[in-house]
Amino acid sequence: MIVCVCRRISDREITRHAKAGMTFDDIQFELGVATQCGQCEGCARDIVNQCSATFPVAALRGQQDRSDLPGWNSSSSCSA
């Protein structure tokens, strides 16, 4: 899914960089996400947070109801 329409950056690109240990600020500098209109910043930060050590991927996959995780809801700011 395209997260940043201005720079055409996907959730997969953000995830790949976050899993490599980069912070949101590092990813923003590297990819340019959330540097133009800023509408994607909330969604991009959520993706980075979900990929960080505090939100391991295995724990996310094991959740039946993900609504208790920060940034995980159907009305998130990810819509473009």
MOPAC internal coordinates of N, CA, C and O (Angstrom, degrees):
PM7 1SCF
backbone

  N    0.0000 0     0.00 0     0.00 0    0    0    0
  C    1.4468 1     0.00 0     0.00 0    1    0    0
  C    1.5238 1   108.10 1     0.00 0    2    1    0
  O    1.2310 1   120.41 1   -41.81 1    3    2    1
  N    1.3071 1   116.81 1   138.19 1    3    2    1
  C    1.4571 1   121.55 1   175.95 1    5    3    2
  C    1.5270 1   108.29 1   -77.44 1    6    5    3
  O    1.2310 1   120.84 1   -56.44 1    7    6    5
  N    1.3176 1   115.99 1   123.56 1    7    6    5
  C    1.4650 1   121.75 1   178.70 1    9    7    6
  C    1.5240 1   109.88 1   -94.26 1   10    9    7
  O    1.2310 1   120.75 1   131.17 1   11   10    9
  N    1.3251 1   116.17 1   -48.83 1   11   10    9
  C    1.4663 1   122.09 1  -179.44 1   13   11   10
  C    1.5239 1   108.24 1  -104.44 1   14   13   11
  O    1.2310 1   120.82 1   -74.77 1   15   14   13
  N    1.3140 1   116.03 1   105.23 1   15   14   13
  C    1.4573 1   120.96 1  -178.23 1   17   15   14
  C    1.5277 1   110.22 1   -70.75 1   18   17   15
  O    1.2310 1   120.06 1   142.02 1   19   18   17
  N    1.3289 1   117.50 1   -37.98 1   19   18   17
  C    1.4624 1   121.34 1  -177.86 1   21   19   18
  C    1.5241 1   112.08 1   -60.18 1   22   21   19
  O    1.2310 1   120.67 1   139.43 1   23   22   21
  N    1.3340 1   116.33 1   -40.57 1   23   22   21
  C    1.4639 1   121.49 1  -177.03 1   25   23   22
  C    1.5270 1   113.01 1  -107.48 1   26   25   23
  O    1.2310 1   120.92 1  -179.68 1   27   26   25
  N    1.3226 1   115.85 1     0.32 1   27   26   25
  C    1.4801 1   122.78 1  -179.59 1   29   27   26
  C    1.5297 1   111.15 1    53.86 1   30   29   27
  O    1.2310 1   121.20 1  -122.30 1   31   30   29
  N    1.3333 1   115.31 1    57.70 1   31   30   29
  C    1.4608 1   122.19 1  -179.26 1   33   31   30
  C    1.5227 1   108.32 1  -111.37 1   34   33   31
  O    1.2310 1   121.20 1   -50.90 1   35   34   33
  N    1.3269 1   115.31 1   129.10 1   35   34   33
  C    1.4608 1   120.42 1  -176.30 1   37   35   34
  C    1.5188 1   111.90 1   -92.77 1   38   37   35
  O    1.2310 1   121.39 1   -14.38 1   39   38   37
  N    1.3207 1   114.95 1   165.62 1   39   38   37
  C    1.4611 1   120.48 1   175.58 1   41   39   38
  C    1.5266 1   109.93 1   -64.45 1   42   41   39
  O    1.2310 1   119.87 1   148.43 1   43   42   41
  N    1.3174 1   117.85 1   -31.57 1   43   42   41
  C    1.4699 1   121.28 1   179.10 1   45   43   42
  C    1.5232 1   111.69 1   -65.53 1   46   45   43
  O    1.2310 1   120.41 1   140.03 1   47   46   45
  N    1.3310 1   116.83 1   -39.97 1   47   46   45
  C    1.4601 1   120.07 1   177.57 1   49   47   46
  C    1.5256 1   110.84 1   -64.03 1   50   49   47
  O    1.2310 1   120.73 1   134.94 1   51   50   49
  N    1.3158 1   116.21 1   -45.06 1   51   50   49
  C    1.4650 1   120.99 1   179.58 1   53   51   50
  C    1.5222 1   109.45 1   -63.11 1   54   53   51
  O    1.2310 1   120.28 1   134.95 1   55   54   53
  N    1.3188 1   117.06 1   -45.05 1   55   54   53
  C    1.4631 1   121.60 1   179.59 1   57   55   54
  C    1.5169 1   111.47 1   -60.65 1   58   57   55
  O    1.2310 1   120.27 1   135.47 1   59   58   57
  N    1.3155 1   117.09 1   -44.53 1   59   58   57
  C    1.4675 1   121.20 1  -179.76 1   61   59   58
  C    1.5289 1   111.09 1   -59.38 1   62   61   59
  O    1.2310 1   120.28 1   136.31 1   63   62   61
  N    1.3178 1   117.06 1   -43.69 1   63   62   61
  C    1.4594 1   121.00 1   179.48 1   65   63   62
  C    1.5337 1   111.31 1   -69.40 1   66   65   63
  O    1.2310 1   120.36 1   139.90 1   67   66   65
  N    1.3315 1   116.91 1   -40.10 1   67   66   65
  C    1.4700 1   120.24 1   179.53 1   69   67   66
  C    1.5221 1   111.14 1   -65.28 1   70   69   67
  O    1.2310 1   120.27 1   139.12 1   71   70   69
  N    1.3213 1   117.09 1   -40.88 1   71   70   69
  C    1.4644 1   120.85 1   178.92 1   73   71   70
  C    1.5236 1   111.69 1   -68.04 1   74   73   71
  O    1.2310 1   120.56 1   159.16 1   75   74   73
  N    1.3171 1   116.54 1   -20.84 1   75   74   73
  C    1.4647 1   121.08 1   176.06 1   77   75   74
  C    1.5239 1   111.17 1   -81.04 1   78   77   75
  O    1.2310 1   120.61 1   179.68 1   79   78   77
  N    1.3446 1   116.44 1    -0.32 1   79   78   77
  C    1.4559 1   120.60 1   175.87 1   81   79   78
  C    1.5154 1   115.14 1    99.00 1   82   81   79
  O    1.2310 1   120.16 1  -172.61 1   83   82   81
  N    1.3185 1   117.31 1     7.39 1   83   82   81
  C    1.4632 1   120.03 1  -179.00 1   85   83   82
  C    1.5209 1   110.99 1   -81.02 1   86   85   83
  O    1.2310 1   120.73 1   -35.27 1   87   86   85
  N    1.3214 1   116.20 1   144.73 1   87   86   85
  C    1.4601 1   121.90 1   175.67 1   89   87   86
  C    1.5261 1   108.91 1   -83.24 1   90   89   87
  O    1.2310 1   120.72 1    -7.70 1   91   90   89
  N    1.3305 1   116.23 1   172.30 1   91   90   89
  C    1.4672 1   119.08 1   177.46 1   93   91   90
  C    1.5231 1   110.41 1   -59.10 1   94   93   91
  O    1.2310 1   120.50 1   136.14 1   95   94   93
  N    1.3441 1   116.65 1   -43.86 1   95   94   93
  C    1.4641 1   120.15 1  -179.66 1   97   95   94
  C    1.5247 1   111.62 1   -60.78 1   98   97   95
  O    1.2310 1   120.38 1   139.82 1   99   98   97
  N    1.3399 1   116.88 1   -40.18 1   99   98   97
  C    1.4687 1   120.95 1   177.14 1  101   99   98
  C    1.5235 1   110.91 1   -62.43 1  102  101   99
  O    1.2310 1   121.11 1   135.07 1  103  102  101
  N    1.3244 1   115.49 1   -44.93 1  103  102  101
  C    1.4673 1   121.19 1  -179.08 1  105  103  102
  C    1.5206 1   110.56 1   -66.29 1  106  105  103
  O    1.2310 1   120.94 1   139.88 1  107  106  105
  N    1.3198 1   115.81 1   -40.12 1  107  106  105
  C    1.4629 1   120.16 1   178.33 1  109  107  106
  C    1.5301 1   110.09 1   -61.03 1  110  109  107
  O    1.2310 1   120.48 1   136.14 1  111  110  109
  N    1.3187 1   116.69 1   -43.86 1  111  110  109
  C    1.4652 1   120.81 1   178.95 1  113  111  110
  C    1.5314 1   111.19 1   -65.96 1  114  113  111
  O    1.2310 1   120.60 1   136.54 1  115  114  113
  N    1.3221 1   116.45 1   -43.46 1  115  114  113
  C    1.4682 1   121.97 1  -176.36 1  117  115  114
  C    1.5315 1   112.62 1   -69.82 1  118  117  115
  O    1.2310 1   120.37 1   132.98 1  119  118  117
  N    1.3321 1   116.89 1   -47.02 1  119  118  117
  C    1.4634 1   120.97 1  -173.71 1  121  119  118
  C    1.5341 1   114.13 1   -99.63 1  122  121  119
  O    1.2310 1   120.58 1   156.20 1  123  122  121
  N    1.3118 1   116.50 1   -23.80 1  123  122  121
  C    1.4652 1   120.06 1  -176.75 1  125  123  122
  C    1.5125 1   113.49 1    86.25 1  126  125  123
  O    1.2310 1   120.23 1  -168.19 1  127  126  125
  N    1.3374 1   117.16 1    11.81 1  127  126  125
  C    1.4628 1   120.59 1   179.78 1  129  127  126
  C    1.5302 1   109.98 1   -63.32 1  130  129  127
  O    1.2310 1   120.52 1   -41.77 1  131  130  129
  N    1.3097 1   116.62 1   138.23 1  131  130  129
  C    1.4721 1   124.16 1   178.00 1  133  131  130
  C    1.5232 1   112.54 1    61.81 1  134  133  131
  O    1.2310 1   120.23 1  -145.86 1  135  134  133
  N    1.3222 1   117.16 1    34.14 1  135  134  133
  C    1.4659 1   119.95 1   177.91 1  137  135  134
  C    1.5227 1   112.99 1  -111.03 1  138  137  135
  O    1.2310 1   120.52 1   176.71 1  139  138  137
  N    1.3329 1   116.61 1    -3.29 1  139  138  137
  C    1.4618 1   117.87 1   178.68 1  141  139  138
  C    1.5228 1   109.97 1  -110.31 1  142  141  139
  O    1.2310 1   119.19 1    88.86 1  143  142  141
  N    1.3055 1   119.16 1   -91.14 1  143  142  141
  C    1.4699 1   120.23 1  -176.47 1  145  143  142
  C    1.5284 1   112.39 1   -79.88 1  146  145  143
  O    1.2310 1   120.19 1   153.67 1  147  146  145
  N    1.3445 1   117.23 1   -26.33 1  147  146  145
  C    1.4609 1   121.34 1   176.64 1  149  147  146
  C    1.5158 1   116.02 1    84.38 1  150  149  147
  O    1.2310 1   119.69 1   179.49 1  151  150  149
  N    1.3274 1   118.19 1    -0.51 1  151  150  149
  C    1.4641 1   120.98 1  -178.26 1  153  151  150
  C    1.5246 1   113.17 1   -65.91 1  154  153  151
  O    1.2310 1   119.95 1   157.96 1  155  154  153
  N    1.3124 1   117.70 1   -22.04 1  155  154  153
  C    1.4586 1   121.50 1  -175.74 1  157  155  154
  C    1.5283 1   113.35 1   -93.61 1  158  157  155
  O    1.2310 1   119.73 1   175.43 1  159  158  157
  N    1.3171 1   118.12 1    -4.57 1  159  158  157
  C    1.4617 1   120.17 1  -172.33 1  161  159  158
  C    1.5266 1   113.04 1   -58.54 1  162  161  159
  O    1.2310 1   119.65 1   135.29 1  163  162  161
  N    1.3054 1   118.28 1   -44.71 1  163  162  161
  C    1.4653 1   121.34 1  -179.50 1  165  163  162
  C    1.5205 1   112.07 1   -61.15 1  166  165  163
  O    1.2310 1   120.59 1   135.04 1  167  166  165
  N    1.3052 1   116.48 1   -44.96 1  167  166  165
  C    1.4645 1   120.76 1   179.47 1  169  167  166
  C    1.5217 1   110.64 1   -66.77 1  170  169  167
  O    1.2310 1   120.27 1   136.82 1  171  170  169
  N    1.3291 1   117.09 1   -43.18 1  171  170  169
  C    1.4642 1   120.86 1   179.80 1  173  171  170
  C    1.5298 1   110.76 1   -63.01 1  174  173  171
  O    1.2310 1   120.17 1   138.54 1  175  174  173
  N    1.3156 1   117.27 1   -41.46 1  175  174  173
  C    1.4699 1   120.66 1   178.15 1  177  175  174
  C    1.5343 1   110.50 1   -65.04 1  178  177  175
  O    1.2310 1   120.24 1   140.82 1  179  178  177
  N    1.3116 1   117.14 1   -39.18 1  179  178  177
  C    1.4653 1   120.73 1   177.53 1  181  179  178
  C    1.5296 1   110.74 1   -60.57 1  182  181  179
  O    1.2310 1   120.33 1   136.68 1  183  182  181
  N    1.3059 1   116.98 1   -43.32 1  183  182  181
  C    1.4619 1   121.09 1   179.53 1  185  183  182
  C    1.5222 1   110.37 1   -62.61 1  186  185  183
  O    1.2310 1   120.46 1   134.51 1  187  186  185
  N    1.3232 1   116.72 1   -45.49 1  187  186  185
  C    1.4673 1   120.68 1   178.93 1  189  187  186
  C    1.5194 1   110.14 1   -61.78 1  190  189  187
  O    1.2310 1   120.04 1   136.43 1  191  190  189
  N    1.3258 1   117.53 1   -43.57 1  191  190  189
  C    1.4674 1   121.20 1   179.47 1  193  191  190
  C    1.5225 1   111.56 1   -63.21 1  194  193  191
  O    1.2310 1   119.95 1   140.85 1  195  194  193
  N    1.3136 1   117.71 1   -39.15 1  195  194  193
  C    1.4575 1   121.37 1  -179.92 1  197  195  194
  C    1.5225 1   111.59 1   -68.81 1  198  197  195
  O    1.2310 1   120.14 1   156.70 1  199  198  197
  N    1.3178 1   117.34 1   -23.30 1  199  198  197
  C    1.4594 1   121.36 1  -179.58 1  201  199  198
  C    1.5230 1   112.60 1   -95.21 1  202  201  199
  O    1.2310 1   119.97 1   174.92 1  203  202  201
  N    1.3087 1   117.65 1    -5.08 1  203  202  201
  C    1.4589 1   120.53 1  -177.63 1  205  203  202
  C    1.5269 1   110.36 1   -78.33 1  206  205  203
  O    1.2310 1   120.64 1    -4.90 1  207  206  205
  N    1.3051 1   116.38 1   175.10 1  207  206  205
  C    1.4667 1   122.16 1  -177.32 1  209  207  206
  C    1.5208 1   112.24 1   -63.10 1  210  209  207
  O    1.2310 1   119.57 1   153.00 1  211  210  209
  N    1.3241 1   118.43 1   -27.00 1  211  210  209
  C    1.4566 1   120.37 1  -179.10 1  213  211  210
  C    1.5220 1   112.05 1   -76.38 1  214  213  211
  O    1.2310 1   120.12 1   164.35 1  215  214  213
  N    1.3236 1   117.37 1   -15.65 1  215  214  213
  C    1.4611 1   122.52 1   177.76 1  217  215  214
  C    1.5226 1   109.19 1  -128.05 1  218  217  215
  O    1.2310 1   119.21 1  -108.97 1  219  218  217
  N    1.3331 1   119.11 1    71.03 1  219  218  217
  C    1.4602 1   119.91 1  -178.76 1  221  219  218
  C    1.5293 1   111.79 1   -61.80 1  222  221  219
  O    1.2310 1   120.81 1   -33.07 1  223  222  221
  N    1.3065 1   116.06 1   146.93 1  223  222  221
  C    1.4588 1   122.08 1  -177.00 1  225  223  222
  C    1.5221 1   111.37 1   -59.07 1  226  225  223
  O    1.2310 1   119.63 1   139.00 1  227  226  225
  N    1.3044 1   118.31 1   -41.00 1  227  226  225
  C    1.4656 1   121.25 1  -178.89 1  229  227  226
  C    1.5236 1   110.65 1   -60.59 1  230  229  227
  O    1.2310 1   119.96 1   141.52 1  231  230  229
  N    1.3124 1   117.68 1   -38.48 1  231  230  229
  C    1.4639 1   120.96 1   179.37 1  233  231  230
  C    1.5219 1   110.50 1   -67.66 1  234  233  231
  O    1.2310 1   120.18 1   142.59 1  235  234  233
  N    1.3237 1   117.26 1   -37.41 1  235  234  233
  C    1.4573 1   120.23 1   179.21 1  237  235  234
  C    1.5189 1   111.11 1   -65.95 1  238  237  235
  O    1.2310 1   120.50 1   138.58 1  239  238  237
  N    1.3140 1   116.65 1   -41.42 1  239  238  237
  C    1.4655 1   120.25 1  -179.49 1  241  239  238
  C    1.5150 1   111.99 1   -67.83 1  242  241  239
  O    1.2310 1   120.27 1   152.78 1  243  242  241
  N    1.3221 1   117.10 1   -27.22 1  243  242  241
  C    1.4557 1   121.38 1  -177.83 1  245  243  242
  C    1.5199 1   113.61 1   -82.75 1  246  245  243
  O    1.2310 1   119.95 1   169.35 1  247  246  245
  N    1.3091 1   117.71 1   -10.65 1  247  246  245
  C    1.4601 1   120.73 1  -178.16 1  249  247  246
  C    1.5267 1   110.80 1   -77.76 1  250  249  247
  O    1.2310 1   120.59 1   -51.85 1  251  250  249
  N    1.3076 1   116.47 1   128.15 1  251  250  249
  C    1.4569 1   119.91 1   174.27 1  253  251  250
  C    1.5246 1   110.05 1   -79.49 1  254  253  251
  O    1.2310 1   121.05 1   136.43 1  255  254  253
  N    1.3323 1   115.59 1   -43.57 1  255  254  253
  C    1.4655 1   121.12 1   179.67 1  257  255  254
  C    1.5195 1   107.44 1  -115.06 1  258  257  255
  O    1.2310 1   120.24 1   -73.03 1  259  258  257
  N    1.3030 1   117.14 1   106.97 1  259  258  257
  C    1.4622 1   121.27 1  -175.99 1  261  259  258
  C    1.5156 1   112.41 1   -89.03 1  262  261  259
  O    1.2310 1   119.28 1  -178.08 1  263  262  261
  N    1.3041 1   118.98 1     1.92 1  263  262  261
  C    1.4506 1   121.03 1  -177.43 1  265  263  262
  C    1.5152 1   112.83 1   -66.26 1  266  265  263
  O    1.2310 1   119.69 1   164.73 1  267  266  265
  N    1.3443 1   118.20 1   -15.27 1  267  266  265
  C    1.4527 1   120.00 1   179.07 1  269  267  266
  C    1.5254 1   112.74 1   -84.18 1  270  269  267
  O    1.2310 1   119.89 1   171.71 1  271  270  269
  N    1.3425 1   117.82 1    -8.29 1  271  270  269
  C    1.4566 1   120.83 1   178.81 1  273  271  270
  C    1.5243 1   109.91 1   -84.84 1  274  273  271
  O    1.2310 1   120.11 1   -39.51 1  275  274  273
  N    1.3330 1   117.39 1   140.49 1  275  274  273
  C    1.4653 1   119.58 1   178.26 1  277  275  274
  C    1.5187 1   110.36 1   -60.01 1  278  277  275
  O    1.2310 1   120.68 1   -42.86 1  279  278  277
  N    1.3228 1   116.30 1   137.14 1  279  278  277
  C    1.4486 1   121.01 1   176.99 1  281  279  278
  C    1.5090 1   115.24 1    78.51 1  282  281  279
  O    1.2310 1   119.74 1  -176.44 1  283  282  281
  N    1.3237 1   118.10 1     3.56 1  283  282  281
  C    1.4639 1   120.08 1  -178.26 1  285  283  282
  C    1.5163 1   109.39 1  -110.81 1  286  285  283
  O    1.2310 1   120.71 1   -85.55 1  287  286  285
  N    1.3103 1   116.24 1    94.45 1  287  286  285
  C    1.4525 1   120.40 1   173.90 1  289  287  286
  C    1.5082 1   108.68 1  -156.75 1  290  289  287
  O    1.2310 1   120.95 1   -18.38 1  291  290  289
  N    1.2830 1   115.79 1   161.62 1  291  290  289
  C    1.4587 1   119.99 1  -174.98 1  293  291  290
  C    1.5169 1   112.30 1   -72.00 1  294  293  291
  O    1.2310 1   119.52 1   164.41 1  295  294  293
  N    1.3173 1   118.52 1   -15.59 1  295  294  293
  C    1.4614 1   120.99 1   179.71 1  297  295  294
  C    1.5166 1   111.59 1  -107.54 1  298  297  295
  O    1.2310 1   119.99 1  -148.01 1  299  298  297
  N    1.3297 1   117.62 1    31.99 1  299  298  297
  C    1.4603 1   120.64 1  -179.21 1  301  299  298
  C    1.5167 1   110.36 1   -68.49 1  302  301  299
  O    1.2310 1   121.17 1    -9.59 1  303  302  301
  N    1.3117 1   115.37 1   170.41 1  303  302  301
  C    1.4573 1   121.20 1  -178.62 1  305  303  302
  C    1.5114 1   112.30 1   -80.65 1  306  305  303
  O    1.2310 1   120.00 1  -163.42 1  307  306  305
  N    1.3248 1   117.60 1    16.58 1  307  306  305
  C    1.4588 1   121.06 1  -177.49 1  309  307  306
  C    1.5216 1   113.39 1   -80.44 1  310  309  307
  O    1.2310 1   119.64 1   167.01 1  311  310  309
  N    1.2904 1   118.30 1   -12.99 1  311  310  309
  C    1.4561 1   119.46 1  -176.12 1  313  311  310
  C    1.5246 1   109.79 1   -70.95 1  314  313  311
  O    1.2310 1   121.36 1   -37.52 1  315  314  313
  N    1.3020 1   115.00 1   142.48 1  315  314  313
  C    1.4741 1   119.29 1  -178.57 1  317  315  314
  C    1.4976 1   110.10 1  -112.94 1  318  317  315
  O    1.2310 1   120.10 1   180.00 1  319  318  317

